[in-house]
Structures are given as structure tokens and as C-alpha cells.
Amino acid sequence: GSGSGSGSGHQKGGETQSKPKPAGIDAVLSKINGPQKITTIDKTNVDWENFKDKTGMEEELKKKAEGKDAYLVKKDFLNRVDARKFEQEKTERERKRASAAATSK
């Protein structure tokens, strides 16, 4: 099979000053056990959390998520309306069947 060839990276000479020091989760990971691979998803999640902290956006996002314009809130409301409408139509059909059965006897 074909291996992933770990450890055979291409490095240029004199790269010590050009690379910034790792920050945030990268710094923590490199302190624990050297440079480590992190998935794009994990890195994105950490970056998103850091961004929300810096901008103070967390509270606004919570309000939007629970507000009347939130997608899930609307979806839940529409599902309840649909279920209620179905029950009303079902009751009406049963009522019509009962009256039709009573008149046909």
C-alpha cells in the first residue's frame, strides 16, 4: 500500500523568523507533545469561539436563535399549526361520516 510519509516535510533554510509563534490551541498542543495535526473542523470551531469572544457576538447569536425570526422556532410553530389543522380536518371528516351514516339508515 501507500503510506502517508510522515516526517518528510520540505523545509527552507532560515525559516526561524518568518513563521509566527503558535497561539491559542496551537500553542497548547505544541506544549503538550510537540507539533500535532488538528482537523480543519476542530480548528474552525476554535477560531469561531475565539471570534465570538473577541467581538462579543455570543449574546446576540443566542437572542437570534431564540427570537421570533429563528428558523427552528418558525419550523416548530409551522409543524404545530400543521398538526392542529390536520386534527381539525380529521374531526370534521368524522363528523360528516357520522351524519352521513345517520341519514342513510
C-alpha positions in Angstrom: 0.0 0.0 0.0 1.0 3.7 0.0 1.9 5.2 3.4 1.4 8.9 4.3 5.2 9.6 4.6 5.0 11.4 7.9 8.1 13.5 8.8 9.3 14.2 5.3 8.3 17.8 5.1 10.0 20.3 2.9 11.8 23.0 5.0 13.6 26.0 3.7 16.8 27.3 5.5 16.4 30.4 7.7 12.7 29.8 8.5 13.0 30.7 12.1 11.9 34.4 11.9 9.3 34.1 9.1 6.9 31.9 11.0 4.8 33.4 13.7 4.7 31.7 17.1 1.6 29.4 17.6 -1.2 31.0 19.5 -4.3 29.6 21.2 -4.9 25.9 20.8 -1.9 25.5 18.6 0.4 26.7 21.4 -1.3 24.4 23.9 -1.0 21.4 21.6 2.7 22.1 20.8 3.5 22.4 24.5 1.8 19.0 25.3 3.6 16.9 22.8 5.2 18.8 20.0 3.5 19.8 16.7 0.4 17.8 16.2 -2.1 17.5 13.4 -5.5 19.1 14.1 -8.6 18.6 11.9 -10.0 21.5 9.9 -13.3 21.2 11.8 -11.6 21.4 15.2 -9.5 24.4 14.1 -12.6 26.1 12.7 -14.6 25.6 15.9 -11.8 27.0 18.0 -11.4 30.0 15.6 -15.2 30.6 15.7 -15.3 30.5 19.5 -12.4 32.9 19.7 -14.0 35.3 17.2 -17.3 35.2 19.2 -15.4 36.0 22.4 -13.4 38.9 20.8 -16.5 40.5 19.1 -18.9 39.9 22.0 -21.3 38.3 19.5 -22.3 35.3 21.7 -25.2 37.1 23.3 -26.6 38.4 20.0 -26.4 34.9 18.5 -28.3 33.5 21.4 -31.0 36.2 21.1 -31.3 35.5 17.4 -31.5 31.7 17.9 -34.4 32.1 20.4 -36.1 35.0 18.8 -39.2 35.0 16.6 -37.1 35.1 13.4 -35.2 31.9 14.2 -35.5 29.1 11.7 -36.1 26.3 14.2 -38.7 28.4 16.1 -40.6 29.0 12.9 -40.3 25.4 11.8 -41.6 24.2 15.2 -44.5 26.7 15.0 -45.4 25.6 11.5 -45.3 21.9 12.5 -47.7 22.6 15.4 -50.1 24.6 13.1 -50.0 21.7 10.5 -50.8 19.1 13.2 -53.6 21.2 14.6 -55.1 21.8 11.1 -54.9 18.0 10.5 -56.7 17.3 13.7 -59.4 19.8 12.9 -59.9 18.4 9.4 -60.0 14.8 10.8 -62.7 15.8 13.3 -64.7 17.5 10.5 -64.4 14.3 8.3 -65.5 12.1 11.2 -68.5 14.4 11.9 -69.5 14.3 8.2 -69.2 10.5 8.2 -71.3 10.2 11.3 -74.1 12.5 10.0 -74.0 10.6 6.6 -74.3 7.3 8.4 -77.2 8.6 10.5 -79.1 9.8 7.5 -78.5 6.7 5.3 -80.1 4.4 7.9 
